[in-house]
Amino acid sequence: MSTAETSPSTLDQKYEIAHLTLVAKRHIGRMIAAAAVLLVLAAIVRAFSVGQIEWSYVRDFLFAPAILDGLKSTLVMTVAAMTLGIILGVVIAIMRVSGNPVLSSIAVGYVWIFRGAPALLQLMIWFNLALIFPTMGIPGLFEFRTVDVMTPFVAAMLGLGISQGAYTSEVVRSGLLSVDSGQYEAARSIGMTQMKMLRRIVLPQAMRVMVPPIGNEVIGMVKLTSLASVIQYSEILHNAQIIYFANTRVLELLLVASFWYLAVVSVLSIVQHYIEQYFGRGSKAVSASM
C-alpha cells in the first residue's frame, strides 16, 4: 500500500467537472462540403453572368403569348395524360390482384409492354398509326381516316397516358397490398360487394401510400410532356424551339422554358405536400398517441 492515502476531498477535486468549458463539436466535413458547394455555385453564377446570354431576350420572351400558350398546352396535356394514366392504373391494378388468371395475365402483359417501351417510342408509334391502320371504325356503319383523328394532341395523350398507366398500376397495387387483410375480411363479413369494399374501405386507406408516388409522377409528367414536341404538339418547349429557330437565341429561350417548368413544378410540390398531410393525418394521430 502507498504511504499516503488519497482523501475524499482530493478525489472530488479530481473528478469535478464544473470548471470545465463546454466546446461545440466542430463539423469539419460539413464546413468543407458547404464551402465546396458555394464555390461550385459561385462558378456557375459567374459562367452565366459572363457567358454569351442576352438577358433582355429572356425578359422579353418570358411572358410572350407563344410561350404562355405553350404553358397552357403543357398543363392541359399533363392533366389529360395523368387522368388517363390514373384511370388505367387503377383498373389494371384491380385486375392484377383480382385472382382471375385471365385478368391478371392481361394486366401483367400490359405492364410488361408499356413499361418496357420508351415513352418517346410510344409517342411516335401512335402518331404514325395511320401507316398500320389507314382507316378506323366499323365497316358498313362508320369509318374515318386515322390520320384525321390521330392529331399531335391525341397521339401525345395516348402515348403518355397509356405509358403512365403501367407505372401507376404498380403504385396502386402496392397501395392495395398495404391495407391489412383483416380490413378485407371485415368488409366481406358485413356483406359489402367487391366494388363497394374498394370504394369505401380499401382505397381510402391505400391513398396514404399511393399519394406520394403519384404526386411525383404528376410532377414527372409535366416535364415528360416536352417529348411531345417531337410530334409537333405545341407545348412550351416546342413553342420555344420555334422562336429560337427564327431569332437564333437558343439558350435564352431554353432558359425561359426552364423557368416555367420550374415554376409549375414548385407549385405542384407545394400542393403535393398539403395533399400528403391530408391523407396522412390518421397515421400521424396514431403515432402521436403511442
C-alpha positions as CSV (number, residue, x, y, z in Angstrom):
1,M,0.0,0.0,0.0
2,S,1.1,3.6,-0.6
3,T,2.3,5.6,2.3
4,A,-0.3,8.3,1.8
5,E,-3.9,7.5,1.1
6,T,-6.0,9.7,-1.2
7,S,-8.6,11.7,0.8
8,P,-12.2,12.0,-0.4
9,S,-11.8,15.7,-0.9
10,T,-8.9,15.1,-3.3
11,L,-11.0,12.7,-5.3
12,D,-13.8,15.2,-5.5
13,Q,-11.5,17.8,-6.9
14,K,-10.0,15.3,-9.4
15,Y,-13.4,14.4,-10.9
16,E,-15.0,17.8,-10.5
17,I,-16.3,19.0,-14.0
18,A,-17.9,22.3,-13.0
19,H,-14.7,24.2,-14.0
20,L,-14.6,22.6,-17.5
21,T,-15.6,24.6,-20.5
22,L,-18.1,23.1,-23.0
23,V,-16.8,23.3,-26.5
24,A,-19.1,22.7,-29.5
25,K,-18.1,19.9,-31.8
26,R,-16.5,21.2,-35.0
27,H,-18.1,19.5,-38.1
28,I,-15.0,19.9,-40.3
29,G,-16.5,17.7,-43.0
30,R,-19.7,19.8,-43.2
31,M,-17.8,23.0,-43.5
32,I,-15.6,21.7,-46.2
33,A,-18.6,20.3,-48.1
34,A,-20.5,23.6,-47.7
35,A,-17.5,25.6,-48.9
36,A,-17.2,23.3,-52.0
37,V,-20.9,23.7,-52.8
38,L,-20.6,27.5,-52.5
39,L,-17.6,27.6,-54.8
40,V,-19.4,25.5,-57.4
41,L,-22.5,27.7,-57.2
42,A,-20.3,30.8,-57.5
43,A,-18.6,29.4,-60.6
44,I,-21.9,28.6,-62.2
45,V,-23.3,32.1,-61.5
46,R,-20.1,33.7,-62.9
47,A,-20.3,31.5,-66.0
48,F,-23.9,32.6,-66.7
49,S,-23.1,36.2,-66.0
50,V,-20.1,36.4,-68.4
51,G,-21.5,33.9,-70.9
52,Q,-23.0,34.9,-74.2
53,I,-26.5,35.3,-72.9
54,E,-28.7,38.3,-73.7
55,W,-30.8,38.5,-70.6
56,S,-33.0,41.1,-72.3
57,Y,-34.3,38.3,-74.5
58,V,-35.1,36.2,-71.5
59,R,-37.1,39.1,-70.0
60,D,-38.9,39.9,-73.3
61,F,-40.0,36.4,-74.0
62,L,-40.8,35.3,-70.5
63,F,-44.4,36.3,-70.9
64,A,-44.6,36.2,-74.7
65,P,-48.0,34.9,-76.0
66,A,-46.5,31.9,-77.7
67,I,-44.7,30.9,-74.5
68,L,-47.9,31.3,-72.4
69,D,-49.9,29.3,-75.0
70,G,-47.3,26.6,-74.8
71,L,-47.5,26.6,-71.0
72,K,-51.3,26.2,-71.2
73,S,-50.9,23.3,-73.6
74,T,-48.3,21.7,-71.3
75,L,-50.8,21.9,-68.3
76,V,-53.7,20.6,-70.4
77,M,-51.6,17.6,-71.6
78,T,-50.4,16.9,-68.1
79,V,-54.0,16.8,-66.8
80,A,-55.2,14.7,-69.7
81,A,-52.4,12.2,-69.7
82,M,-52.4,11.8,-65.9
83,T,-56.2,11.3,-65.9
84,L,-55.9,8.6,-68.5
85,G,-52.9,7.1,-66.7
86,I,-54.6,7.0,-63.2
87,I,-57.8,5.5,-64.6
88,L,-55.9,2.8,-66.5
89,G,-53.6,2.3,-63.4
90,V,-56.5,1.7,-61.1
91,V,-58.2,-0.7,-63.5
92,I,-55.0,-2.7,-64.2
93,A,-54.1,-2.9,-60.5
94,I,-57.5,-4.3,-59.6
95,M,-57.2,-6.8,-62.5
96,R,-53.8,-7.8,-61.2
97,V,-55.0,-8.5,-57.7
98,S,-58.4,-9.9,-58.7
99,G,-57.4,-13.6,-58.5
100,N,-58.8,-14.1,-62.0
101,P,-55.9,-15.7,-64.0
102,V,-57.2,-14.2,-67.3
103,L,-57.5,-10.7,-66.0
104,S,-54.2,-11.0,-64.1
105,S,-52.4,-12.2,-67.2
106,I,-53.7,-9.3,-69.2
107,A,-52.6,-6.8,-66.5
108,V,-49.1,-8.4,-66.4
109,G,-48.8,-8.2,-70.2
110,Y,-50.0,-4.6,-70.2
111,V,-47.4,-3.5,-67.6
112,W,-44.6,-5.5,-69.4
113,I,-45.2,-3.9,-72.8
114,F,-45.9,-0.3,-71.9
115,R,-43.4,-0.1,-69.1
116,G,-40.7,-1.7,-71.3
117,A,-41.1,0.6,-74.3
118,P,-39.7,4.1,-74.1
119,A,-42.2,6.9,-73.9
120,L,-40.8,8.7,-77.0
121,L,-41.1,5.5,-79.0
122,Q,-44.7,5.1,-78.0
123,L,-45.5,8.7,-79.0
124,M,-44.0,8.1,-82.4
125,I,-45.9,4.9,-82.9
126,W,-49.2,6.5,-82.0
127,F,-48.5,9.5,-84.2
128,N,-47.7,7.2,-87.2
129,L,-50.6,4.7,-86.5
130,A,-52.1,5.6,-89.9
131,L,-49.3,3.6,-91.5
132,I,-50.7,0.5,-89.9
133,F,-54.4,1.3,-89.8
134,P,-55.2,3.7,-92.6
135,T,-58.9,3.8,-91.6
136,M,-60.6,3.0,-88.3
137,G,-64.2,2.3,-87.5
138,I,-66.8,-0.4,-88.2
139,P,-67.1,-1.3,-91.9
140,G,-70.6,-0.6,-93.2
141,L,-71.5,1.7,-90.3
142,F,-68.9,4.4,-90.0
143,E,-65.2,4.8,-91.0
144,F,-62.8,7.6,-90.7
145,R,-59.2,8.2,-91.7
146,T,-56.7,7.6,-88.9
147,V,-54.6,10.5,-89.9
148,D,-57.5,12.9,-89.3
149,V,-58.1,11.5,-85.8
150,M,-54.5,10.9,-84.6
151,T,-53.6,14.6,-84.1
152,P,-50.5,15.5,-82.1
153,F,-52.7,16.1,-79.1
154,V,-54.4,12.7,-79.3
155,A,-51.1,10.9,-80.1
156,A,-49.4,12.6,-77.1
157,M,-52.2,11.9,-74.7
158,L,-52.4,8.2,-75.7
159,G,-48.7,7.7,-75.7
160,L,-48.0,9.4,-72.4
161,G,-51.3,8.3,-70.7
162,I,-51.1,4.7,-71.6
163,S,-47.4,4.5,-70.7
164,Q,-48.1,6.3,-67.4
165,G,-50.9,3.8,-66.7
166,A,-48.4,1.0,-66.5
167,Y,-46.4,2.8,-63.8
168,T,-49.4,4.0,-61.9
169,S,-50.9,0.4,-61.8
170,E,-47.9,-0.7,-59.8
171,V,-48.3,2.2,-57.4
172,V,-52.0,1.4,-56.9
173,R,-51.2,-2.3,-56.5
174,S,-48.7,-1.5,-53.7
175,G,-51.3,0.7,-52.0
176,L,-53.9,-2.1,-52.2
177,L,-51.5,-4.6,-50.8
178,S,-50.6,-2.3,-47.9
179,V,-54.1,-2.5,-46.5
180,D,-54.4,-5.2,-43.8
181,S,-56.1,-8.3,-44.9
182,G,-58.4,-8.0,-41.9
183,Q,-60.0,-5.0,-43.5
184,Y,-61.0,-7.0,-46.5
185,E,-62.4,-9.8,-44.3
186,A,-64.3,-7.3,-42.1
187,A,-65.9,-5.7,-45.2
188,R,-66.9,-9.1,-46.7
189,S,-68.4,-10.2,-43.3
190,I,-70.9,-7.3,-43.4
191,G,-71.9,-8.1,-46.9
192,M,-70.1,-5.4,-48.9
193,T,-69.7,-6.1,-52.6
194,Q,-66.2,-6.0,-54.1
195,M,-66.6,-2.6,-55.7
196,K,-68.1,-1.1,-52.6
197,M,-65.4,-2.5,-50.4
198,L,-62.7,-1.0,-52.7
199,R,-64.5,2.4,-52.8
200,R,-65.4,2.7,-49.1
201,I,-62.8,0.7,-47.2
202,V,-59.7,-0.2,-49.2
203,L,-58.9,2.8,-51.4
204,P,-59.3,5.5,-48.6
205,Q,-56.7,3.6,-46.6
206,A,-54.4,2.9,-49.6
207,M,-54.4,6.6,-50.5
208,R,-51.8,7.3,-47.8
209,V,-49.4,5.0,-49.6
210,M,-50.3,6.0,-53.1
211,V,-50.4,9.8,-52.9
212,P,-46.6,10.5,-52.6
213,P,-45.5,8.4,-55.6
214,I,-48.5,9.5,-57.8
215,G,-47.7,13.1,-56.8
216,N,-44.1,12.6,-58.0
217,E,-45.5,11.1,-61.3
218,V,-47.6,14.1,-61.9
219,I,-44.6,16.3,-61.5
220,G,-42.7,14.0,-63.8
221,M,-45.5,14.2,-66.4
222,V,-45.1,18.0,-66.5
223,K,-41.6,17.5,-67.8
224,L,-42.4,14.4,-69.8
225,T,-44.8,16.4,-72.0
226,S,-41.7,18.0,-73.6
227,L,-41.3,14.8,-75.5
228,A,-44.5,15.7,-77.4
229,S,-42.5,18.5,-79.2
230,V,-41.1,15.7,-81.4
231,I,-44.5,15.1,-82.9
232,Q,-45.2,18.8,-83.2
233,Y,-47.5,19.2,-80.2
234,S,-47.5,22.9,-79.3
235,E,-46.3,22.6,-75.7
236,I,-43.9,25.1,-74.1
237,L,-40.6,23.6,-75.4
238,H,-42.0,23.2,-78.9
239,N,-43.0,26.9,-79.0
240,A,-39.7,28.0,-77.6
241,Q,-37.9,26.0,-80.3
242,I,-40.0,27.7,-83.0
243,I,-39.0,31.1,-81.6
244,Y,-35.2,30.3,-81.4
245,F,-35.2,28.8,-84.9
246,A,-36.3,32.3,-86.0
247,N,-34.1,34.5,-83.9
248,T,-31.2,32.1,-83.1
249,R,-31.3,33.0,-79.4
250,V,-31.3,29.3,-78.4
251,L,-30.1,29.4,-74.8
252,E,-32.3,32.4,-73.9
253,L,-35.4,30.6,-75.0
254,L,-34.4,27.4,-73.2
255,L,-33.9,29.4,-70.0
256,V,-37.4,30.8,-70.5
257,A,-38.8,27.3,-70.8
258,S,-36.8,26.2,-67.8
259,F,-38.2,29.0,-65.7
260,W,-41.8,27.9,-66.4
261,Y,-41.1,24.2,-65.9
262,L,-39.5,25.1,-62.5
263,A,-42.4,27.4,-61.6
264,V,-45.1,24.8,-62.3
265,V,-43.1,22.0,-60.5
266,S,-42.7,24.3,-57.5
267,V,-46.4,25.0,-57.2
268,L,-47.3,21.3,-57.7
269,S,-44.7,20.3,-55.0
270,I,-46.5,22.6,-52.5
271,V,-49.9,21.1,-53.5
272,Q,-48.5,17.6,-53.1
273,H,-47.2,18.5,-49.6
274,Y,-50.6,19.5,-48.4
275,I,-52.4,16.5,-50.0
276,E,-49.9,14.2,-48.3
277,Q,-50.6,15.9,-45.0
278,Y,-54.4,15.5,-45.5
279,F,-54.2,11.7,-46.3
280,G,-51.6,11.1,-43.6
281,R,-53.4,12.8,-40.8
282,G,-54.8,9.5,-39.4
283,S,-51.4,7.8,-39.2
284,K,-49.9,10.8,-37.5
285,A,-52.6,10.8,-34.9
286,V,-52.0,7.1,-34.2
287,S,-48.2,7.5,-33.9
288,A,-48.7,10.6,-31.6
289,S,-50.9,8.6,-29.2
290,M,-48.4,5.7,-28.9
